[in-house]
Amino acid sequence: MEHPLDTKTRITREGIRLYEPEDFAGMHKAGKLAAEILDRVIPLVEPGVTTGELDAAIEAMVNEAGATSATIGYKGYEHASCISINHVVCHGIPSDKKLKDGDILNIDVTVIVDGWFGDTSRMFVAGKMPRKAERLVDVTHEALMLGIEAAKPGNTFGDIGFAIQSFVEKNRMSVVRDFCGHGLGQVFHAPPNVLHYGRPGTGPILQEGMFFTIEPMVNLGRPETKVLADDWTAVTRDKSLSAQFEHSIGITADGCEIFTLSPAGKFHPTYA
């Protein structure tokens, strides 16, 4: 069907926009900046640093690049990043909380470059990563990459979710069900909801031109979460450790392109 406001815009029956081949360049540019910022954050993450200081550095990097933070002002949010430590699943608010040795943290950044949204998150560690945390981080990273591997025309969103869920549960961990990935492009959030669990062959069929995030959250314990009184911070109900990785991707004729690859090759915190 055609979008009622723009005859060039293609939308599936599920409300998912199909972007044009020339739109990939804008997404690559926005995604590269978001990934570069997270690369530059790596040496700043160390015991004694506050998450507020990290966020201030990220905001300065966004401004220095002449870009816009998508999160500042979004539904009243005041920061250029979400920083989620240990048992915080997602949407952790930067503060004067100091990092301790062995803390693992997810930093999530979204920038707007020339109207395109670049959205990515990855795991960091302050000091030396504990063994159980390292295993959680490894499984979460691998689960994301397996989900991306399943992202190709003709497959379904259920295939992506199944690839992630089956791998995570094989490793005796759990996939968070309360939060999901999302469509993006010239908007921050749009259809589809990208679930990180599911059954093969279910959900919308992937088509060339779809842009969306895959961002599994994996818990060492049970999958249940709760949102704290600040209405943002989500934590594991059982206080178990949680990890998350996020890429923004675009479906191509024969697979997908990742818009948010780390230019320094350091998307995973322990990979050189």
VOPAGU-2260 file (C-alpha; in pm, 1 decimal, decimal comma):
REM VOPAGU-2260
SITE   aa  ch    i         X         Y         Z
SITE  MET   A    0       0,0       0,0       0,0
SITE  GLU   A    1     109,1     359,5     -47,3
SITE  HIS   A    2     153,5     598,5     240,1
SITE  PRO   A    3    -128,3     856,8     228,6
SITE  LEU   A    4     113,2    1148,8     266,3
SITE  ASP   A    5     390,7    1040,9      33,2
SITE  THR   A    6     334,5     832,1    -277,7
SITE  LYS   A    7     703,1     732,6    -280,6
SITE  THR   A    8     685,2     573,1      63,2
SITE  ARG   A    9     624,8     197,9      62,1
SITE  ILE   A   10     463,3      43,1     370,0
SITE  THR   A   11     383,0    -324,0     429,8
SITE  ARG   A   12      42,9    -436,1     551,8
SITE  GLU   A   13     195,0    -461,3     901,0
SITE  GLY   A   14     285,9     -91,0     885,6
SITE  ILE   A   15     657,6    -145,9     829,1
SITE  ARG   A   16     825,9     109,3     603,8
SITE  LEU   A   17    1041,6     -17,0     318,2
SITE  TYR   A   18    1327,8     223,1     251,0
SITE  GLU   A   19    1498,1     272,8     -84,6
SITE  PRO   A   20    1854,7     160,3    -174,3
SITE  GLU   A   21    1977,2     520,3    -160,2
SITE  ASP   A   22    1858,5     548,1     200,6
SITE  PHE   A   23    2121,1     301,1     322,3
SITE  ALA   A   24    2395,1     566,6     295,1
SITE  GLY   A   25    2224,2     794,9     547,3
SITE  MET   A   26    2181,2     508,2     793,3
SITE  HIS   A   27    2544,1     405,6     756,4
SITE  LYS   A   28    2656,3     760,8     831,6
SITE  ALA   A   29    2439,4     790,6    1143,8
SITE  GLY   A   30    2524,0     440,0    1260,8
SITE  LYS   A   31    2896,0     495,5    1213,5
SITE  LEU   A   32    2889,7     807,1    1431,4
SITE  ALA   A   33    2703,8     628,5    1711,1
SITE  ALA   A   34    2953,9     341,2    1696,1
SITE  GLU   A   35    3253,2     578,3    1685,3
SITE  ILE   A   36    3127,5     751,0    1998,9
SITE  LEU   A   37    3107,9     419,6    2184,1
SITE  ASP   A   38    3460,5     335,9    2061,8
SITE  ARG   A   39    3583,8     663,8    2212,2
SITE  VAL   A   40    3411,7     586,8    2542,7
SITE  ILE   A   41    3611,4     264,8    2598,0
SITE  PRO   A   42    3917,3     423,1    2767,7
SITE  LEU   A   43    3690,8     638,0    2987,4
SITE  VAL   A   44    3521,4     338,9    3154,2
SITE  GLU   A   45    3716,7     259,3    3469,1
SITE  PRO   A   46    3656,1     221,1    3841,9
SITE  GLY   A   47    3584,5     553,5    4014,9
SITE  VAL   A   48    3430,0     721,1    3709,9
SITE  THR   A   49    3064,1     819,2    3741,7
SITE  THR   A   50    2801,1     734,4    3482,3
SITE  GLY   A   51    2717,6    1105,2    3474,2
SITE  GLU   A   52    3073,0    1182,8    3365,8
SITE  LEU   A   53    3048,1     923,4    3089,8
SITE  ASP   A   54    2720,8    1073,3    2970,8
SITE  ALA   A   55    2867,7    1424,9    2969,0
SITE  ALA   A   56    3154,4    1300,7    2753,9
SITE  ILE   A   57    2909,0    1134,3    2514,6
SITE  GLU   A   58    2700,1    1451,2    2485,2
SITE  ALA   A   59    3015,2    1650,8    2407,6
SITE  MET   A   60    3110,5    1401,6    2134,8
SITE  VAL   A   61    2764,4    1425,9    1976,3
SITE  ASN   A   62    2783,3    1805,8    1975,3
SITE  GLU   A   63    3139,6    1804,7    1845,4
SITE  ALA   A   64    3024,2    1597,2    1546,3
SITE  GLY   A   65    2748,0    1847,2    1468,9
SITE  ALA   A   66    2487,0    1578,4    1531,2
SITE  THR   A   67    2183,4    1569,1    1761,2
SITE  SER   A   68    2116,3    1335,8    2052,3
SITE  ALA   A   69    1788,5    1152,0    1993,3
SITE  THR   A   70    1738,7    1084,1    2363,6
SITE  ILE   A   71    1774,0    1432,6    2512,7
SITE  GLY   A   72    1416,6    1555,7    2543,6
SITE  TYR   A   73    1265,7    1222,1    2436,4
SITE  LYS   A   74     960,4    1172,8    2661,3
SITE  GLY   A   75    1126,9    1403,6    2913,1
SITE  TYR   A   76    1458,2    1214,9    2923,7
SITE  GLU   A   77    1752,7    1448,0    2991,3
SITE  HIS   A   78    2063,5    1253,1    2888,4
SITE  ALA   A   79    2257,9    1161,1    2575,7
SITE  SER   A   80    2284,6     796,2    2676,4
SITE  CYS   A   81    2134,3     521,6    2886,1
SITE  ILE   A   82    2389,2     348,7    3110,2
SITE  SER   A   83    2277,7      24,0    3270,2
SITE  ILE   A   84    2501,2    -139,1    3532,9
SITE  ASN   A   85    2505,1    -505,5    3642,6
SITE  HIS   A   86    2142,3    -604,1    3719,3
SITE  VAL   A   87    1997,4    -302,5    3535,1
SITE  VAL   A   88    1847,8    -444,2    3216,3
SITE  CYS   A   89    1805,8    -119,3    3021,1
SITE  HIS   A   90    1727,4     254,5    3042,3
SITE  GLY   A   91    1964,5     319,2    3331,8
SITE  ILE   A   92    1984,7     694,6    3400,9
SITE  PRO   A   93    2334,0     850,5    3422,2
SITE  SER   A   94    2408,3     983,4    3771,0
SITE  ASP   A   95    2683,5    1048,5    4024,8
SITE  LYS   A   96    2710,9     674,3    4089,1
SITE  LYS   A   97    3075,8     565,5    4068,0
SITE  LEU   A   98    3174,5     249,9    3885,5
SITE  LYS   A   99    3337,7     -24,9    4089,6
SITE  ASP   A  100    3596,8    -278,5    3978,5
SITE  GLY   A  101    3420,6    -563,4    3799,6
SITE  ASP   A  102    3105,5    -368,6    3711,3
SITE  ILE   A  103    2964,2    -447,9    3369,0
SITE  LEU   A  104    2758,8    -183,6    3195,2
SITE  ASN   A  105    2562,0    -134,1    2878,3
SITE  ILE   A  106    2587,6     207,6    2715,5
SITE  ASP   A  107    2315,4     290,0    2463,0
SITE  VAL   A  108    2350,9     588,7    2228,8
SITE  THR   A  109    2124,2     719,2    1953,1
SITE  VAL   A  110    2226,9    1010,3    1730,6
SITE  ILE   A  111    2051,7    1194,2    1449,3
SITE  VAL   A  112    2264,1    1279,7    1144,1
SITE  ASP   A  113    2097,9    1457,1     852,3
SITE  GLY   A  114    1761,1    1326,6     970,6
SITE  TRP   A  115    1872,2     962,9    1004,1
SITE  PHE   A  116    1883,7     778,9    1338,1
SITE  GLY   A  117    2186,3     574,4    1442,8
SITE  ASP   A  118    2107,0     352,2    1742,1
SITE  THR   A  119    2349,1     109,7    1907,1
SITE  SER   A  120    2453,9     -23,8    2244,2
SITE  ARG   A  121    2724,9    -251,0    2371,3
SITE  MET   A  122    2877,7    -384,0    2691,6
SITE  PHE   A  123    3171,5    -231,9    2877,8
SITE  VAL   A  124    3358,9    -335,7    3191,2
SITE  ALA   A  125    3521,2    -127,0    3465,3
SITE  GLY   A  126    3844,4    -299,7    3562,6
SITE  LYS   A  127    3855,4    -680,0    3542,6
SITE  MET   A  128    3545,3    -863,2    3425,2
SITE  PRO   A  129    3429,1   -1145,6    3656,8
SITE  ARG   A  130    3413,4   -1487,9    3488,5
SITE  LYS   A  131    3035,4   -1528,6    3519,9
SITE  ALA   A  132    2985,5   -1182,3    3373,5
SITE  GLU   A  133    3221,9   -1261,6    3087,0
SITE  ARG   A  134    3021,7   -1571,5    2998,8
SITE  LEU   A  135    2697,6   -1370,9    3006,2
SITE  VAL   A  136    2848,4   -1105,3    2780,6
SITE  ASP   A  137    2979,9   -1368,6    2537,9
SITE  VAL   A  138    2642,7   -1544,9    2512,9
SITE  THR   A  139    2456,8   -1215,0    2463,8
SITE  HIS   A  140    2693,5   -1102,4    2189,4
SITE  GLU   A  141    2670,7   -1435,8    2010,5
SITE  ALA   A  142    2291,5   -1430,8    2040,2
SITE  LEU   A  143    2278,2   -1090,9    1868,2
SITE  MET   A  144    2500,7   -1211,3    1585,9
SITE  LEU   A  145    2288,1   -1525,2    1537,9
SITE  GLY   A  146    1979,7   -1304,7    1520,1
SITE  ILE   A  147    2147,3   -1089,4    1256,4
SITE  GLU   A  148    2244,9   -1402,4    1062,8
SITE  ALA   A  149    1874,8   -1492,5    1042,4
SITE  ALA   A  150    1783,6   -1145,2     912,1
SITE  LYS   A  151    1739,0   -1194,5     537,8
SITE  PRO   A  152    1455,0   -1168,4     286,2
SITE  GLY   A  153    1207,0   -1454,4     304,9
SITE  ASN   A  154    1276,2   -1527,6     671,4
SITE  THR   A  155    1042,9   -1396,2     939,4
SITE  PHE   A  156    1085,4   -1195,3    1257,3
SITE  GLY   A  157    1000,8   -1516,7    1440,9
SITE  ASP   A  158    1311,8   -1672,8    1286,0
SITE  ILE   A  159    1523,4   -1393,1    1435,4
SITE  GLY   A  160    1365,3   -1435,1    1777,8
SITE  PHE   A  161    1401,7   -1812,6    1769,3
SITE  ALA   A  162    1771,4   -1792,4    1675,1
SITE  ILE   A  163    1834,8   -1570,8    1976,8
SITE  GLN   A  164    1612,3   -1750,1    2227,2
SITE  SER   A  165    1724,2   -2103,9    2144,3
SITE  PHE   A  166    2093,3   -2014,8    2178,9
SITE  VAL   A  167    2044,5   -1825,8    2504,9
SITE  GLU   A  168    1835,2   -2097,6    2665,0
SITE  LYS   A  169    2079,1   -2367,2    2548,0
SITE  ASN   A  170    2332,3   -2179,4    2761,6
SITE  ARG   A  171    2093,3   -2182,8    3061,7
SITE  MET   A  172    2025,1   -1811,8    3054,5
SITE  SER   A  173    1702,7   -1623,6    2981,0
SITE  VAL   A  174    1583,7   -1369,6    2724,6
SITE  VAL   A  175    1404,2   -1060,3    2854,3
SITE  ARG   A  176    1053,8   -1040,4    2707,6
SITE  ASP   A  177     946,0    -699,8    2840,1
SITE  PHE   A  178    1155,4    -499,0    2590,0
SITE  CYS   A  179    1226,7    -544,4    2220,9
SITE  GLY   A  180    1397,9    -402,7    1916,7
SITE  HIS   A  181    1219,2    -161,5    1683,7
SITE  GLY   A  182    1200,0     -13,6    1340,5
SITE  LEU   A  183    1388,7     311,1    1278,9
SITE  GLY   A  184    1522,5     524,0     995,2
SITE  GLN   A  185    1401,1     881,7     975,3
SITE  VAL   A  186    1218,4     820,6    1302,6
SITE  PHE   A  187    1345,0     690,4    1638,3
SITE  HIS   A  188    1083,2     418,4    1692,0
SITE  ALA   A  189     850,1     264,3    1435,4
SITE  PRO   A  190     701,4     -73,6    1346,9
SITE  PRO   A  191     797,4    -352,1    1372,9
SITE  ASN   A  192     851,8    -463,1    1729,0
SITE  VAL   A  193    1149,8    -698,1    1706,6
SITE  LEU   A  194    1105,2    -970,4    1967,8
SITE  HIS   A  195    1411,0   -1161,3    2085,5
SITE  TYR   A  196    1216,4   -1484,2    2127,6
SITE  GLY   A  197     969,2   -1663,1    1904,4
SITE  ARG   A  198     883,1   -1953,0    1679,0
SITE  PRO   A  199    1029,4   -2012,1    1332,8
SITE  GLY   A  200     809,9   -1900,2    1045,9
SITE  THR   A  201     594,9   -1663,5    1252,5
SITE  GLY   A  202     556,2   -1287,2    1230,0
SITE  PRO   A  203     601,6   -1053,9     932,3
SITE  ILE   A  204     821,7   -1169,3     645,0
SITE  LEU   A  205    1148,8    -979,8     609,6
SITE  GLN   A  206    1170,9    -767,5     295,2
SITE  GLU   A  207    1445,0    -563,0     133,2
SITE  GLY   A  208    1441,9    -206,8     264,9
SITE  MET   A  209    1335,0    -278,9     623,2
SITE  PHE   A  210    1543,9     -92,7     883,2
SITE  PHE   A  211    1532,1    -203,6    1247,1
SITE  THR   A  212    1732,2    -276,7    1559,5
SITE  ILE   A  213    1808,8    -614,3    1712,9
SITE  GLU   A  214    1901,5    -566,9    2078,6
SITE  PRO   A  215    1864,9    -879,4    2294,9
SITE  MET   A  216    1874,1    -840,9    2671,6
SITE  VAL   A  217    1990,9   -1159,0    2843,0
SITE  ASN   A  218    1976,2   -1240,8    3214,7
SITE  LEU   A  219    2186,7   -1488,1    3409,1
SITE  GLY   A  220    1874,7   -1565,6    3611,7
SITE  ARG   A  221    1506,3   -1543,2    3531,0
SITE  PRO   A  222    1367,9   -1318,9    3252,4
SITE  GLU   A  223    1131,7   -1106,0    3463,5
SITE  THR   A  224    1202,2    -734,8    3503,9
SITE  LYS   A  225    1055,0    -441,7    3692,6
SITE  VAL   A  226    1071,0     -68,1    3629,0
SITE  LEU   A  227    1182,9     148,2    3920,2
SITE  ALA   A  228    1003,7     455,5    4056,4
SITE  ASP   A  229    1190,1     686,4    3814,6
SITE  ASP   A  230     976,5     530,9    3534,7
SITE  TRP   A  231    1286,1     454,9    3327,2
SITE  THR   A  232    1527,9     214,2    3496,4
SITE  ALA   A  233    1442,9    -152,3    3434,3
SITE  VAL   A  234    1608,2    -414,0    3657,3
SITE  THR   A  235    1601,2    -791,8    3688,0
SITE  ARG   A  236    1346,6    -897,6    3949,0
SITE  ASP   A  237    1584,5   -1158,0    4092,0
SITE  LYS   A  238    1882,9    -916,0    4091,6
SITE  SER   A  239    2075,0   -1139,7    3851,6
SITE  LEU   A  240    2322,7    -986,3    3607,8
SITE  SER   A  241    2192,6    -868,2    3271,6
SITE  ALA   A  242    2368,2    -785,4    2943,4
SITE  GLN   A  243    2264,9    -634,7    2610,1
SITE  PHE   A  244    2410,2    -565,3    2266,6
SITE  GLU   A  245    2235,9    -368,1    1993,1
SITE  HIS   A  246    2293,0    -315,3    1623,1
SITE  SER   A  247    2083,8    -126,4    1369,4
SITE  ILE   A  248    2050,9    -315,0    1040,4
SITE  GLY   A  249    1894,1    -286,2     697,1
SITE  ILE   A  250    1760,1    -578,9     495,7
SITE  THR   A  251    1922,6    -611,7     152,4
SITE  ALA   A  252    1837,2    -827,3    -149,3
SITE  ASP   A  253    2028,1   -1124,8     -10,0
SITE  GLY   A  254    2086,8   -1057,6     360,6
SITE  CYS   A  255    2142,8    -749,5     569,9
SITE  GLU   A  256    2387,3    -467,5     632,7
SITE  ILE   A  257    2489,2    -363,0     983,0
SITE  PHE   A  258    2486,3      15,5    1015,1
SITE  THR   A  259    2652,5      32,7    1358,0
SITE  LEU   A  260    2972,1    -170,1    1319,3
SITE  SER   A  261    3255,0     -55,0    1545,5
SITE  PRO   A  262    3512,5     128,9    1330,3
SITE  ALA   A  263    3779,6      17,6    1580,8
SITE  GLY   A  264    3657,8    -343,6    1581,7
SITE  LYS   A  265    3578,1    -323,6    1954,1
SITE  PHE   A  266    3204,6    -386,2    1968,1
SITE  HIS   A  267    3270,2    -674,2    2209,6
SITE  PRO   A  268    3457,4    -550,6    2521,7
SITE  THR   A  269    3712,0    -833,3    2532,1
SITE  TYR   A  270    3777,5    -865,4    2158,2
SITE  ALA   A  271    4087,5    -688,5    2030,9
